[in-house]
Amino acid sequence: GAGVSQSPSNKVTEKGKDVELRCDPISGHTALYWYRQSLGQGLEFLIYFQGNSAPDKSGLPSDRFSAERTGGSVSTLTIQRTQQEDSAVYLCASSPDSSYNEQFFGPGTRLTVL
Amino acid sequence: GDSVTQMEGPVTLSEEAFLTINCTYTATGYPSLFWYVQYPGEGLQLLLKATKADDKGSNKGFEATYRKETTSFHLEKGSVQVSDSAVYFCALKHNQGGKLIFGQGTELSVKP
């Protein structure tokens, strides 16, 4: 079956602009996770959803970052007023539910802020 | 807070050499432990896991044993191949919580 998909695969934006990153989880997976992979910080957790609610959003680095999930499926990560330090690969993962051990990762969105 | 520490890379080995990548963790309770691998140009994928103390995870010739007494989960392979060249991430997850906490990653390069 189809895996986790993310769009766009690459995004170049100018400092100060807003960006939206999209994640389509595996069908039927109720848990969805966002992570960020950057050279200086490694792989960091951002937020996760169980259904449409977000029990843990402790990894969001500032109030410029927000995420939503509607219909228990697609999720959007929004970064407002982008900064150069936001440049990273944003990874999305899903699992059947949050207690399930394995998380299935998408290919990521590479964000470059000029 | 919880954390995972891995040996720094890059690690360069010749084909058929023995591989060890060290991983230690700090966590409350009894998390599950994982090794994820990221091959060049590909997404992150689960390599192996162990959910309780003394469990051994294994896959594709790789092994790791959950050692509670030393809070470690070292990755080993007896004979590496060029196709094992990748970045390896050690991670932990609490059963009741959703997120994975990753180490910094270790890049492995295997030369023929």
Interface residues (C-beta under 8 A of the other chain):
Chain A: A31 Y33 Y35 G42 L43 E44 F45 Y48 Q50 P55 D56 G59 L91 A93 S98 S99 N101 E102 Q103 F105 G106 P107 G108
Chain B: S32 F34 E42 G43 L44 Q45 L46 K49 T51 F89 K93 N95 Q96 G97 G98 K99 L100 I101 F102 G103 Q104 G105
